[in-house]
Amino acid sequence: MRPIIFSKMDFSHSNLFGYIEDLQELTIIERPVRRSLKTPEEIERLTVDEELSDIERAVFLLSSGQDIQGTSVVANLPVLMRQNPAETLRRVLPKIREVLHVAGVEMQLTAAVSFLTVLQEESVSIHTYSHSFLHIILQNVEHRDAGVSNAWLETLLAVIEALPKETVRHEILNPLVSKAQLSQTLQSRLVSCKIMGKVANKFEAHIVKREVLPLVKSLCQDVEYEVRTCMCRQLEHVARGIGTELTKTVVLPELVELARDEGSSVRLAAFETLVNLLDMFDADDRSQTVLPLVKSFCEKSFKADESILVSLSFHLGKLCNGLYGIFTPEQHLRFLEFYKKLSTLGLQQENGHNDNQLHLQTLEQEKKYISVRKNCAYNFPAMIVFVDPKNFNLELYSIFFCLCHDPEVPVRYTMAISFFEVAKLLNSDVYTIHKELVTLLQDESLEVLDALVGHLPEILELMTNGGENSGSESKLLSIPDLIPALTTAEQRAATSLKWRTHEKLLQKYACLPHIISSDQIYYRFLHRMLTIILTNNVLPVQKAAARTLCVYLRYNRKQEQRHEVIQKLIEQLGQGKSYWNRLRFLDTCEFIMELFSKSFFCKYFFLPVLELTHDPVANVRMKLCCLLPKVKSTLKIPTDKHLLQQLELCIRKLLCQEKDKDVLTIVKRTVLELDRMEISVDAFQKRFYENDLLDQEKETQEQLLLEMEQLEKEKQKNEGRSTNINDKMLEKKRRDSKTSSVLAKSINLSVSGSSSGTSVGKEEKKSKLVRSQSFSTQVLHPKYTNIDKCPNKSSATAYTSSVSGMGKSCMLSFSDDSFRTHSSGNSGNAAFTSSSSRNLFNSADQKNSGNKESQSRKMSIIQLVPEWEGGMGQSEVSFKKQNKTSPQLYSGF
């Protein structure tokens, strides 16, 4: 059939008949649809009397209905057992047993699932279940269809765990002796192998040794390799059931023999069972039996038996750590080199071959090599333990780099999943894998990013604060290229169609306040979250961005920035032109109520929320009505009495003026709920004690953030003022030194010029010098008397601290020598300088005494704020301690 193209159709004589044929073919296609309609007779036969009970309807459909109706009844069996178990067992279950003899595959699979559901729900006692259901299960376990047989076998294995020992022994174990014989079918012997593994854990060791182990040995020597493989995989369960001694004498010799089997699947099963049973073997068995077998497996994997390569790479980590105690240094190095070789398998060409001599790798071989490298990525944390994390840089970093840059997505995906485990193991050396974290964040595959995001908060915390030996330099170096990588990852997720990955990423980005500074979040992430809320079309993504934005706002340290964000939320969302934005504003207000204190919400968002009662869109008013109970819970009486009046006024208007029926229904329901609510008061109440305590903690922390910001401003202002004072004092000192030098020169000139002067002039100069010295000493007295007049020791201490805080240069300017120099030049200036310094010290006393009360609050502020910016010192440890006291507040971060 040729496709019909409606654009540029050619209606020439040659093509016209072709279009007619196409139309005729379309009509032929539609005919079977009309013929498939049910005839009146068929409809009559499929019609069921509505007055029949559930049990009668089930019996009727099983007796005279079609297969699909019978399958429906079988699927509904757990419901019938819950409603009326006695009648179901008496009337429905016998009909199901009859139908299953001739039922199709779909009904058989449905029956297996329904029988298992009845067992799990415990609708009847285990005795009744074994009496009514067990025989049906045993009859269908050996169904000719492999899928049906496996489904019934899974149900039987689950039933064996719940059945009493005697029932298992008589109903299952005794018939198993005949079912495991070579004369039985292959399917029967395979079923017997799986039942052996389950039964071995049901009975005591001596019963298993007498009744189960002979059958196990027989099945391990079966002529069919499928049976030997199946029994070999069950040897692990048998060994757990019989204990260490019998495992060493019975199971281990069988495994050694099966490991040398001619069938590759048998050898593979033996190898995997040996690895899983390493903990049950002693050191002698590991060194003398297991290790030689493992070495032979490794040698053959690249040469003759590549079928075991994938399994060997998957179990290599467990194998190396299980045999770690018996390895010699040479063997240790050999297994490490073997792992390195597997990690790059398929990426490098063998030495000694050129491109013409290399055979083209088949697609199947490529898939095998990818699986091997993926398994190496899976085992990478185990190999770090094997070589010791201290040797990571020397031994494994190159392999880690290759796996993180592997060309295949499954390999990088596995590395992204195990990245957190690697970071934990490296501890203080975690900074060495920072570049690989950035690489995976910028990976072209969103699957890799999604795998990495799962533990991103923990990884980032380890990166910035990992280990005792990681100094501040490594932390600071890790941030510059980390932030661009995070922003790039978010933008790539936003432009893709995988919105769940984007949502998950935004949720995890809520951890950033504990990782980077408040200003970095404000300029690089906060406005991006607001843009996502306004422009993204996926509701879960918008909600995730709204919550993360609220977290950023919660930990923002600058009041000006907080006010700007709040204003944008109100103007662009709450008062936005699109009703969708106004709905998102209500979602954001829910997060605000969750993360902030009640007083914060009432101060900034209470009235903007109430304004939406006049919204022209009914959906907005409906959502607001549903939110009103939470809004009312933020009020405290009598502080918020005026807000309560505004709330009641808005509700009255809604009741009187609302025209939409759906909104009015929700309003009436909300009014009833609001009437039943009790408003909290300013004082603590017993019934609201936990909520009030949590709210008080939030409010205290918000207040401390404000005070911390104010203290930082004052600190910066004082630092600038002290710098200016130091500069002024140094300038005065330079001027004084210049003045003294000029005076000295003039004195020398005058002395040389008036060498013939009388002794009376010398006496006058001497008396002037004595008067100037006595005047300078009189100038110094008020300062010392001011210290003596201090009312208590605290003021003196404040004075001393203020003097010490002025800096060395300032102290030097007030030394005795400088006073003498100054006074010798001009006694009036000295007096002015002394009085100004006294005033400065008095003002410093007032400030220090005024700030004395806030020192304790400052310490608590330092404990509150994480180590976002330099100069916070030891704040992060105390912040984590405070988090432990209020886990509910930080549970979302």
Secondary structure, DSSP 8 states (H G I E B T S, - for coil): ------SS---SHHHHHHHHHHHHHHHHHHHHHHHTS--HHHHHHH---TTS-HHHHHHHHHHHS-HHHHHHHHHTHHHHHHH-HHHIIIIIHHHHHHHHTT--HHHHHHHHHHHHHHHHHT-S-HHHHHHHTHHHHHHHTT-SSHHHHHHHHHHHHHHHHHS-HHHHIIIIIHHHHHHTSTTS-HHHHHHHHHHHHHHHTTS-HHHIIIIIHHHHHHHHT-SSHHHHHHHHHHHHHHHHHH-HHHIIIIIHHHHHHHHT-SSHHHHHHHHHHHHHTGGGS-HHHIIIIIHHHHHHHHHHHTTT-GGGHHHHHHHHHHHHHHTGGG--HHHHHHHHHHHHHHHTTTTS--TT--TTTS----HHHHHHHHHHHHHHHHTHHHHHHHH-GGGHHHHTHHHHHHHHT-SSHHHHHHHHHHHHHHHHHHGGGGGGGHHHHHHHHT-S-HHHHHHHHTTHHHHHHHHHH-SSS--HHHHHHHTTTHHHHHHHHHHHHHHSS-HHHHHHHHHHGGGGGGTS-HHHHIIIIIHHHHHHHHH---HHHHHHHHHHHHHHHHT---HHHHHHHHHHIIIIIIT-SSHHHHHHHHHHHHHHHHHS-HHHHHHHTHHHHHGGGG-SSHHHHHHHHHHHHHHHTT-EETTTHHHHHHHHHHHHHHHHH---HHHHHHHHHHHHHHHH---EESS--STTHHHHHHHHHHHHHHHHHHHHHHHHHHHHHHHHHHHHHHHHHHHHHHHHHHHHHHHHHHHHHHHHHTTT--HHHHHHHHHHHHHHHHHHHHHHHHHHHHHHT-SSHHHHHHHHHHHHTT-HHHHHHTSHHHHHHHHHH-HHHHHHHHHHHHHHHHHHHHHHHHHSTHHHHHHHHHHHS-S-STT--SHHHHHHHHHHH-TTTTTT-
